[in-house]
Amino acid sequence: MPVRGEEAVTSDVAAPVTSDVTAPVTSDVTVLRADIDLVDAEIRALVARRGELSRAIQRARIAGGGRRTDLARETRVITPYTQSFGRPGTAIALALLEICRGTKPTG
C-alpha cells in the first residue's frame, strides 16, 4: 500500500514466481518422451512386418526364376523418402531396404 501522499506504483512486469516452474516442463517432456517411445515401438513393429513381406516376395521371385532383388522397385521405394525428408530420407530408405532385404539365402 502506498504511504499517505504517494501514488500507487503500477507495473506491467509480473511479480517473480517463487514456485518450481520446472516441474510442469519436466512432466511435459516425460509424457512426450513416452509418446516417442510408443511411436518408436510401432516403427520397429512395422519394419519387422515389412521385412516379413519382403522376404516372402524374395522367395516368390526366386521360385519363379527371378532375382532376389528388384533394383527398379528399390528406387521407387527410395524416392518418396527422399522427397519427404531430403538426404536423411534417402539414408532412412536405404537402411530400411537393407534391414528388410535380409541376407542372401545360401545353397
N, C-alpha and C positions, 0 to 999 in steps of 0.2 A: 504494500500500500504506500502511496505517496505521502510524504510528510506534508503538513498543512502549508499551503502556499506553493507547493511544487506540483507540476503536472505529471500525470502518469506517463511513463515512457512505454511506448508500444514498439514492438519489433516484428519484422517479418521472419526472423530467424527462430526456428523452433528450439525449444529447450533441449539440452542434450538428454538422450535416452540412457538410463543407467542400467537397464536390464540387458541380459545377454542376447544380442541380436544375431549371434552366430548359430544359435540353436535351430531356428527355423530354416536357415540356409543349409545347415548340415543335414537336417531332416529331409529337405527337398532333394539334396544331392544323393542321399542314401536311397530314397524312393526311385529317383531317376536311374541310378546305377542298377538297382534291382530290375527295373524295366529293361535296361540294356542287356542284363544277364539273360532275361527271358527271350529277348529278340535273338541274342547270340545262340541260345539253345535251339530256337526254331530254325535258324540258319543252318546249324550243324545237322539237324534232322533232315532239312531239305537237301543239303549237299549229299547226305548218305542216301536218300531216296533217289536223287539224280544219278548217283553212282550205280545204284542197282539197275536203273533203267538203261544207262549207258552200257553196262556190261551185258545186259540182255540183248541190246541192239548189236553189240560186237559179236556175240555168239551167233545171232541170226545171220549177220553179214558173212561171217566165216563159214558157217554151214552152207550158205548159198554160193560159196566160192569167191566171195568178195574179200576185200581188205578189212582189217580190224578198224581202221580209222578212215574218216572221210574228211579230207582237208578243206574241201569247199564248205561242208557243213560247219566245221570248226570256225571258219572265217565268218560265217553267218551268225554264229554264237558270239564271237568276239565283238562284232560291230556295234550292237546295241549297248554293250557295256562301255565301249569307248565313247559312243555318243552321249551316254548318260553321265559318265564320270571322268572323261578325258583319259589321259595317260594312266592314272591309277586304275581306271576301269579296265583297261587292256590287261594290266597285271592281274586284276581280280579274275577276269575271264580265263587267262592263261593258267592261273593256279587252279581254277575250278575244273578246267578241261584236264589238267594233269591229274588231279585227285580222282576225277570220275572215270578217266580213261583206264585206270588200273594198270596192271603190269601185263606184258605180252605173255599169253599162255605158252608154256613150253611143251614140246613133244609133238 
